[in-house]
C-alpha cells in the first residue's frame, strides 16, 4: 500500500505519531491492512500450535475421479491449479495469499485499546514510539507450492512455502530489515524476531 494512501486520510503529528480518522481505518481494514493503536504499548506474540494434516479423505472410487474432485475443491478454495494428471492422480497448485501458512498472531494493547492481527498479514501498520513518525510498516509475503496425489478414498499432500518478513519506515521508502525462510508442510521456520511459521493445514481442510 502506497504511503500517499495513508497520508490521504491521516494527520502526522511531529514526535507524536499519526492520527487516523475513521474513514482511513475503514479503508485500511477493507484492503487487508492492520491498524495498531497509537503508542508503544505491549506487543504480545502467540506462535502457532498443533500440526497440519498432510492426508485427507476423498469420497471417490477411482484415481481419475479422486483427482478431478480434489482439483475442483482446491480451485474452489482459491488455489491456482497449474497441472493435473488423472492417470497418476498428481495435482500441482500454488497460492500467494498467505492462507496456507500459520505464523501465529500479534496482539498490541495501548491506551486501553487492543488490536490483534496474524503475523502473516500482508501489511501491518505498527505504532511505536521508538520509530520515526511514531510507527513502522511490517510486511509479509508468502509463496506456497502444493502437490496433491489423489487415489481412491484419500489424498496425500506435500507443501513447500517461502515467507518473507520486512520492516519499512513509516513512508515505506526505507527498508529496515528483511528475512526469508522456507519450510515444508511438516516442518517449521523460525525468524530472528521470534516469529514461527508452519503449514495452516488448509489444503487438507479443502479436500475433506
JOMOJO-V724443 format. One line per field, one symbol per residue. phi: phi as a letter, one per 20 degrees, with the letter a starting at -180 (. if undefined). psi: psi as a letter, one per 40 degrees, with the letter a starting at -180 (. if undefined). A space follows every 10 residues. Layout:
phi = ???
psi = ???
This chain:
phi = .fffffffcc dedgmcndde eggfffffff enfcddgfof ldddddffcn cefdbbfcec ecffffffff ffffffenfe fdbbcffene cdbbbcenfe ccdncdccdb lndcccbffe ggbcedebfe dgnnabdddc cccccccdde bgnabddccb ccdddcdcfg emedeerbbc bdbdfdcccc efenfdcbfe mfffffff
psi = hiddddddfi hhhheeahhh iddddddddd eeihhiiiid ahhhhhiiia ihheiiihgh eidddddddd ddddddeeih hdihhedeeh hiiiieeeee iheaiihhhh feihiiiiee hdhhhhhhee iheeiihhih hhhhhhhhhi iheiihhhih ihhhhihiid eedhhdihhi iiiaeeiihh ideehhiiie edddddd.
